[in-house]
Amino acid sequence: MNRRLEQALNCRSSDRFPFLPAIYEHKAWFVGETPSRVCRDVGLFTTAVLAEYERVQPDALTIGLDVYNVEAEAVGCRVTYYGGDDTSIPAVAPEGAVFQGSEDVASLKMPDPKKDGRMPLNLEVARNVTRVLGREVPIRGAVSGPFSMAAHLVGPEHLFMLTVTHPALVKDLIAFSSEVIKRYGRAFIELGCGVVIFDSQASPELLSPQMYRDFVLAPTQSIINHFQQCGLLHVPLIIGGNTTKILDSYLETGGNNILCDARAEVQQFVERCSKARRAFRRNMDSADFLQRTPEELHQRALRTLEESRDYAGFILGTGVVPYGTPLANLVAIREALQEHKHSE
Amino acid sequence: MNELHELAQLLEQGQRQRVAALTQELLGKGVGPQTILNEGLIAGMAVVGEKMRGGEMYLPEVLQAASAMHASLGILKPHLLRAGAKPLGRILMGTVKGDMHDIGKNLVGIMLQGAGFEIVDLGLNVPPQKFIEAINAHSPSIVGMSAMLTTTMLNMKTTIDAIAAAGLRSNVKVIVGGAPVSQKFADEIGADGYARDAVLAVDKVKQLLDTAAWSMPTERLTD
């Protein structure tokens, strides 16, 4: 059992800081396939996750390739997939939204994780990977956060407008989304996996801190509390962008392993997370992972690790790793982690 | 004029119906459409832009303001055309191929429109060929490209290269933006400009047009 991540989540030191690169569509690259094919094929998806583990050796695996699409698609949103060799990432276009805004939220179909959309496929991948790797590495199912899922159901821009014009409707959509997320996450937990919640549409780069409190905080607390009641000790919550402005709310959600994205103020995270005894993942900016050399990324990783001030709840991560990033670039970052340990 | 100031304030508050009504009222009183545009809408959107940059306004409020602006522009447009008013320049915009994110691009479009530019919006997931066809069809001064993903940002270079291969690169300036994009990346892919946010995009476009050596096509306004 990999105890490194568990130690960090409990803010206790171990042999080195954990490494959690954000590998989603890039999983497909490990098997020489496109994201659109891998995310719809249990065999390819399973092989891709196992290849990711073997080559990158992260300290946890995430079952999710086109995160955010799965729940929305199960409710009825239309995901755009790409044919041939097109490596574009499947996504729900605004016109693929299932909810137009004038109908009753109660008319939306509550999906069954065992039957609807690609939920069963993702669960099957989690089952397969768990069967192979056992307890060697934590395996977490990717689930949407409530605001991001609502944004997919109605279209992101439409949802942002509705927060002002029809706040009660937004709350209904978020409540519906929360129930979907609880059911889907619970299905992962029943397989012995963890879950990771992704809610970057609720980033303060888009939504005000007050709106986060008004619309998102309580439903997120409810979801995390539900997963904890189902047996999870730690529930990671990932919100991209500079979340420093909502750090108090972020901690109030109850999430552990929150995200300090590349633009967020890391010293604020160190200070406030250490007081709250929470772990956080500091992201390296992945925007130029395709262009940088392994040596450059190694140096960048070392600089990022220096920001940790040796806080035991520090986890090194990355922004979303672009499809096609050379393996040597990720290995160089992992090696920096090992080197940092030796330099202490 | 107090009513123009009121129009700017109502726009800032996102009061769509009241902005539309006041626009009609001002036209009825004989206020020129260009004056309403400049001193009401553009002035109001300038405040919105500043508040957004300062963290006083967020996306929901900005979208409300934009909705109010569009309501007024819809009323003003025929009057502006009759008066021979010309936009500051025509900007072609799109989110590059493979990318379904358009909030950032739309925000830039709102701010540019609010500053008096004409926008031709190609939408999202736009392949290079569509950019080329639109350049030929609309003769823009500037092409704006957006990408939200580390993977799709590379399609900006593909698109710039395709525009060059089509012999159109010298006809347009290219400006890029999006969460993973930086000035360094913009330089590397041969873009003419980069803007970190929607307000800076307006400044960058104005700067690029000041230095542009061609005459701006300004014969019409679009929605």
Interface residues (C-beta under 8 A of the other chain):
Chain A: E25 T80 Y82 D86 T87 S88 I89 A91 V92 A93 P94 P156 E157 F160 M161 T163 V164 T165 P204 L206 L207 S208 M211 G241 K245 D285 S286 A287 D288 F289 L290 Q291 G319 V320 V321 P322 Y323 G324
Chain B: G14 G55 Y58 L59 P60 E61 L63 Q64 S67 K97 G98 D99 M100 D102 I103 N106 L124 N125 L149 T150 T151 T152 M153 L154 A179 P180 V181 S182 K184 F185 E188
